[in-house]
């Protein structure tokens, strides 16, 4: 559905030439929910705006639904953009227009009759759960309701692609969950392809099937959301996941050597990460049964990523040195990632 090939985008700040996107190639399959995560300044928002050519890349090719956007004339590009919806962090609603009026703005070039437009707006509001708020103004809505209006507006022209640029960053956690649930529902009902820009790994965990990690304008890691959470390769990916899964709190605790020795007795601490069917195995009980090794659990967490359970345990292992070595080998044979903290 989306093919980005060797995209490069630079800006002239007056003092220097800054490369925001540096030779990025990316493929998103039809119907996928693809996350792009990175810290501020990583280039992720610039990259997503290259998809609909709100930012025209200096070089590279952009293909959406088989159409080479970079080769289109201005009128052709305007028409192509009607099939690419976009929602933003700040909602971008017109305060002087009602909810219905804001959605109608997206239909101003539509061939629909006024009556059909009215029906379309009503159906969109029902779809996003705001069927009774058509005559309300943005000032009368909560942040989550405003984002639902923005989503309805983005869907007005029946797009095949929906770009979400930090769409939940301005919302509280509970409202964020409701918006992510809505986006997931829309993907299932409409089959719409989504690209989600975020700096929150929790959003990727809750919503995305595939994801890429950006740093300094480049994609440094990509894969399924499950693979990224269970087997991260790059330090920046590990940092994001540690925060999303509260592993960083364990690392912080263990940095205090006095506290560490009091809890562990000086024994090594291992972080075990396991996914899918491995989470159902009584691993700790098996260590004692097979090797006589006892596990002291300091930390435990189970997340569900794209429907797959991913568990993390912070443990110390007690027993004969040789038995502990055999126990660690057994753990790794179970396709469990072992990291000594």
N, C-alpha and C positions, 0 to 999 in steps of 0.2 A: 504493500500500500504506500509506504514512504521509503524512498531511497535517497540518501544524501551521499554524495561522492566527492571526497577531497575538498570539503568546504573550508574556506579560509575567509576571515573577516577581520579587518584592522580598522583602527580609529586614529585620527590625528588629534592629539590633545593640545597641540600648540607647542608643547615642549618635547614631545616624543611621539613615535608611532607605536601604538599599543595593539598587540595581537590578541583579540578577544576569543577567536575560534581558530585553531591551528591544525589544518589538514585533517578534519574529522569526516569519517565515513560511517554511515549508520543505516541499518535496515530495520523497518518495523513492519511486521506482517499484518494483514487484514484482520481486524477484530481484536488485536492485542491491546493490552494496557501497558505502555512502556514508560518506565520512570527514568528521568535523568537527574541525578543528584550531584551536588557539589556545594562548596562554601560560596559565599558572596564573592563575585569577581572571577569565578571559575569559567564563565563563558556560557553557562547553560541557558540563560534567558536569551542571549544573543543567538544561540544556536536554534532555539525553538522559533524565534522570529524569522529565521532564515527559511523555515519550512513553508511559510506563507508569503515570503519575500517582503514582509514589513521591514526587514533588513536584507538588502541585496548583498549576497556574498561577493567578495573581490574575485574569487575564483571557485570553481567547483560546479557540480550539477545538483539540481533539486528536482526530483520526480515524485509526484503524488498521484496515485491511482492511474499510473501509466502516462501521465502528462508531464512533459518537461517544462516546468514553470519558468525557468531561466530563459527560455526561447520565445515566450509569449509576448505579444504586443500589450500595451497598457489596457485596452478594452478587453482583450482575452484574459489577461491576468485578473482583472476586476471580476470577470465572470467566474473564473476558476476559484477565486477566494470565497465565493458564495458557498462552496462545498467544503470549506475549512473553517469550522467554528473556533472561537477562542474566548477564554475567560481569564480574568486577571485577579490579582491580589486585592486591588482597591475597588472592584466591582464595576467602575466606570459607568454608573447609571446617571441619567439626566434628572437632576433634582426637581425640575419644573414639570416633569411628565409623570403620569401615573404609571403603575406597574404595566398595565396594558399598553400604554403609550410608549414605554421604553422598548417593549418587544416589537411594537408596530414599526419602530425605527428600522429594525432589521429587515422588514418586509416592504419598505418603501419602493423598491425597484421590482417587486414581485409582480407577476402577471395575474395573481389572484384578485378576484373581485372584492370589494369592501366587505361583503357578507362572509366570503370565504376566509378573509383575513381575520375577521372577528372570531370565526369558528376555530381557526388555527391557533390563535392566541389563547382561547379558552382551553383547548386541548393541551397546549403546552403547559399552562399553569396547573392543570390537573396532573400532568405528568410529573411535575416537580413539587407537588404537594401544596400549591398556593391557589387553589381554585376559587377561594373566596376573597382574594386580595387584589383583584384586577383594578379596582378604583383607588387603591391606596397609593400614597406617595412614598418614595424612598426614605424620607425622614421618619415615616411611621413604621418602618421595618427594622427588625434586628439584623445583625451582621449576617447570620445564616440565611435569613429570608432574602436579603439583598443578593447574596451569592446564588440563591436558587433562581431569582429573576434573571441574573446574568447568564446562568446556564440555559434557562428557557430561551432567552434572546439568542444565544449562540446556536441553539438547535432550530431556530425559526426557518432556515432555508434547507432543512434536511441534510446537513453536512455528512460527509463520510468520515471526516477526521475532526476530532475535538482536541485543541491544544489548551492545556491548563498550566498557566504560568504562576506558580506559587499561590494557587487558588485557595488554600486553606491557611496561609501564614498569618492572616489577620484575625483568625477565629480562635475561640477558646477550645479546649480539648473535646468537650462534649459536642459542640457544634461541628467541629472538624470531623468527628466520627460520623455524624449524620450526613454531611456533605460527601464524604468518601463512600458511604453506603449508597447514596443516591447515584453517584458516578458509576459505581459497580453495577447497580441495577440498570442504568441506562445502557451500559455496555452490553449487558445480557439481553435486554429487550430490543435494542435497536441494532446491535451488531456494529456499533460505531467504534472506530479505531481511536485510541486516546494516547497522547503523549503528555506526560505529567512532569513538570519541572518542580523540583523541591529541594530544600536543604535539610529535610527531615526524613531520616531513614524509616521512621514509624509510618510515614505515608506510603513508602514503597512496600513495607511489610504488610500493610492493611489492604493495598489496592492493586499493586502492579504484578504482572506475570514475568516480565523481563525488565532489566534495568541496566544503566550504564553510569559509571562514576567519572565525573569530569574534574580535572585539576589543571590550572594554568592553560586553559583553552583546548586541552586534549582529553580524549577519553582514555583513561588509564586502566579501566577494568569494565567488563560487561559480561552478562550471562543471565540465566534465569534468576528470579528473586530468591528462590530456594538455594541455589548454588552460592550466590553472593553472601547470604546469611550463614550458611553452614560451612563454606570453605573460602572465605575472603583471602585474596592474595596480596593486595596492596595495603600499605600502612594507612592510607586515608580511608579505605573501605573498612578496615578493622576499627578505626577510630569512630566512624559513623555507627557501626554495628554495636560496639561497646556501649555507646551512649544510648542507643535505642533499646538495648537489652539490659541496661543497668550493670553491665560488667565493669564499667569504669568506676563504679562505687566500690567494688571489690578491689580493684587495682589501687585506688586511693587508700583504702584501709590498710592494705599490705605494705604501702610505702612507709608507714610508721613501724620501724623495726621493733620497738618495744611491744606494741600491740601484736605485731606479727608473731613474735616469739612466744608471747603469752598464749596465743590461740593455737599455734602450730607446733610449739616446742622445738622450733628450728627445722622441722621437716619441710620438704619441698611442697609447694601448692601447685596442683595441676588443674587447668581448665579443660574440661571435657565437653566437646560439642558433637551432638549426634542428631540425625534427622530421620524422618519417616519411621519405618518399622523398628529401627534400633531403639526408639524412645519407649517401646513397649517391653523391652527385655529387662529383667531384674539384674542389671549389670553389677551393681554394688554387692548384692547378695551372692552372685556367682563368684566374685573375687574371693570372698571368704570361704565359700564352699569348695572351690577348686584349688586355691593357693594359700588359704589361711591368712589372707591379707584383709585387714579391716580398713574401711573408708570412713573418714570423718568429713561430713559435708558442711562446708562453710557458706556455700552459695548455691542457689538453685533457681532456674528460670525455664519456663516452656513458652514458646511463642508459636503462633500459627501463621505461616507464610504461604500464600496461595493454596491454603487448605492443607499444608504439610506441617506437622508438628516438628519444631526444632528445639531441642533441649540443651541447656548448659548447666554444668555442675562444676563448682570449685571445691576440690577435695584435697585432703592429705591422705596418704596411704601408709599404714603401719604394718610391719611384718619383717621377716628376714630379707636382707638386701636382694638375694637371688630371687626370692618369691615375689618381691615388688617388681623386679625387672620383668619377670615372666607375666605378672599381672598387667603391666603396661603394654607388653607385646600382645597379650590377649585383647586388651581394650582396642588397640589399633587394628587388630584383625577383624574386629566388629565394625570396621569403617567409622570409627569414632576419632575425631581430631583431638590430639593431645597437645596442649601448650603449657610449658612450665612457666609460672608467673614469678 
